[in-house]
Each structure stands twice: as structure tokens, then as C-alpha cells.
Amino acid sequence: MRGSDTHDKFPIPIRNGRRASFDVHIYFHKATKMKDQQENELEVKMVNAMRQAIEEEFPELVVYNVRDKPIGPHPNPMFEVDIFTPAQFGTFVPWLAINHGTLSILIHPNTGDARRDHAQNAIWIGDQLDLRLETFEKAEEMDEVARRLEDVFGSEEE
């Protein structure tokens, strides 16, 4: 007896294909005070060890380099891992739940609505962080400006 298609593909509107269906952001906290420096060094070692373990244990996943500064909606330094299939999700997420230590992890689908994916469709492991969701509004404003300019001046492809 055959099971549901969701064993092979993610349900719509989650992206399926060559681009990631889910993004996993693994955060660490960079100390700003000297007294926290030892704790910071420990966490940096932990995040590098986790990144290496993920690359060894899950070679089919795309693992990005550590970003040592906040970027976009992400308030802390982090690295990202891309998940492409339900099978990868089913093995990787439980592994993260057991092995995350003190690190905070955001898991979100890619549906084409980045703000909603990061805010409402997100799954957290560990402490939930306050994302900088206003960065999505700025990106949407820039997209709108680009669309208007294209309406006025035409696209480069024409």
C-alpha cells in the first residue's frame, strides 16, 4: 500500500526542487562584554563543532559558512543549512533537537512569502530569538521601487 505523496514531496506551497524547501538557521551569541569572553569562545567552538558534525553526518545537505555578524532578519551570528526533501527533514530535525546544546535554531519553509515563513511558519529548537522582521518590509519596498522603475523605463530584457 502506497503512502501519501508528502513522503516524497513537501506540500504546496512549500518549494520542491533544486532550491531548498526548508532553511535551518543555527545561531550563536557573540559576547559584547569582556567577562563573557570565555563563554563566547566556548559557544563559537560549539557552533563550529556542530557545523562539522552536520557536514560529516549529513553530506547531502548544503551547509553554509558561519556568518559572524547579524544579517537580514537574523539578529545573531549563525550558519545556515538547506533541506531539500521530507526524508532529509525527517532525519535532520530530530538530530538537531537532540544535539543543539545551548544553540538556538530556526527552521522555516520556503513558500515565497519570506516574512510569513520566518514569523508564522517557523519552528524553533532552543530559545526563540526576536527576528528583525522589519528587514522584510524594507526588501518589499525595494522590490516595489524596482517594479515602478521598470514600468517607467522598461526592463533590461526588452
C-alpha positions in Angstrom: 0.0 0.0 0.0 1.4 3.4 -1.1 1.5 6.2 1.4 0.9 9.9 0.9 2.9 11.9 -1.7 4.1 14.0 1.3 6.7 11.3 1.9 8.3 12.2 -1.3 7.5 15.9 -1.7 6.6 18.8 0.6 3.0 20.0 0.3 2.3 23.1 -1.7 3.1 26.0 -1.2 6.5 24.7 0.1 9.1 24.9 -2.6 10.2 21.5 -4.1 13.1 21.1 -6.4 16.7 22.3 -6.7 16.2 25.2 -4.3 15.9 24.5 -0.6 12.5 23.6 0.7 13.5 24.5 4.3 16.2 26.7 5.7 17.7 25.9 9.1 19.5 28.8 10.9 21.8 27.8 13.7 22.5 30.9 15.9 25.1 31.6 18.5 25.5 34.6 20.7 28.6 36.8 20.3 29.7 38.3 23.6 30.0 42.0 23.8 31.4 42.2 27.4 34.9 41.1 28.3 33.6 39.0 31.2 31.6 36.9 28.7 34.6 36.3 26.5 35.2 32.7 27.8 31.6 31.8 27.4 31.7 33.3 23.9 34.8 31.2 22.9 33.0 28.1 24.1 29.9 28.8 22.1 32.0 29.5 19.0 33.7 26.2 19.4 30.4 24.5 19.9 28.9 26.0 16.7 32.0 25.1 14.7 31.9 21.5 16.0 28.1 21.3 15.2 28.7 22.6 11.7 31.5 20.0 11.2 29.3 17.2 12.6 26.4 18.2 10.3 28.7 18.1 7.2 30.0 14.6 8.2 26.7 13.2 9.3 24.5 14.7 6.5 26.7 15.2 3.4 23.6 15.5 1.2 22.6 18.8 2.9 24.0 22.2 1.9 25.9 23.7 4.8 26.9 27.4 4.5 29.8 29.2 6.2 29.4 30.8 9.6 28.4 34.4 9.4 29.9 36.2 12.4 27.6 39.2 12.2 23.8 39.5 12.1 22.4 39.6 8.6 18.9 40.4 7.3 16.2 39.3 9.8 18.7 37.3 11.7 19.7 39.1 15.0 22.7 36.9 15.8 25.7 35.3 14.1 24.7 32.0 12.6 25.2 29.5 9.8 22.6 28.0 7.5 21.7 24.5 6.4 19.4 23.8 3.5 16.9 20.9 3.5 15.5 19.6 0.1 13.4 16.5 0.9 11.0 15.2 3.5 13.4 12.4 4.2 16.2 14.8 5.0 13.8 16.8 7.2 12.7 13.7 9.0 16.3 12.7 9.9 18.0 16.0 10.4 15.4 17.9 12.6 15.3 15.2 15.3 19.1 15.1 15.2 19.1 18.8 15.8 16.6 18.5 18.7 18.9 16.1 20.5 22.3 17.8 19.7 21.6 21.6 19.7 23.1 22.1 23.2 22.5 25.8 24.1 22.2 26.9 20.5 19.0 28.5 19.2 17.7 27.1 15.9 15.1 28.5 13.5 13.6 26.1 10.9 11.4 27.6 8.2 9.8 26.6 4.9 10.4 28.5 1.7 7.0 29.2 0.3 7.7 32.5 -1.5 6.5 34.6 1.5 9.7 35.1 3.4 8.2 37.3 6.2 5.4 34.7 6.9 7.9 31.8 6.6 10.2 33.4 9.2 7.4 34.6 11.6 4.3 32.3 11.4 5.6 29.2 9.7 8.7 28.8 11.8 9.8 26.0 14.1 12.2 26.8 16.9 14.5 24.5 18.8 16.1 26.0 21.9 15.4 29.6 22.8 13.4 31.6 20.3 15.1 34.8 19.2 13.4 38.1 18.2 13.9 38.3 14.5 14.3 41.7 12.8 11.2 41.3 10.6 11.3 45.0 9.5 14.0 43.9 7.1 11.3 42.2 5.0 9.3 45.4 4.8 12.4 47.2 3.5 13.0 44.5 0.9 9.4 44.6 -0.2 9.7 48.4 -0.6 12.8 48.0 -2.7 11.1 45.4 -4.8 8.2 47.9 -5.3 10.6 50.7 -6.3 12.3 48.3 -8.8 8.9 47.4 -10.3 7.9 51.1 -10.7 11.3 51.9 -12.3 10.8 49.0 -14.7 7.3 50.3 -15.6 8.8 53.8 -16.3 12.0 52.8 -18.0 11.3 49.3 -19.2 13.2 46.1 -18.2 16.8 45.4 -19.4 15.4 42.3 -21.2 13.3 44.3 -23.6 
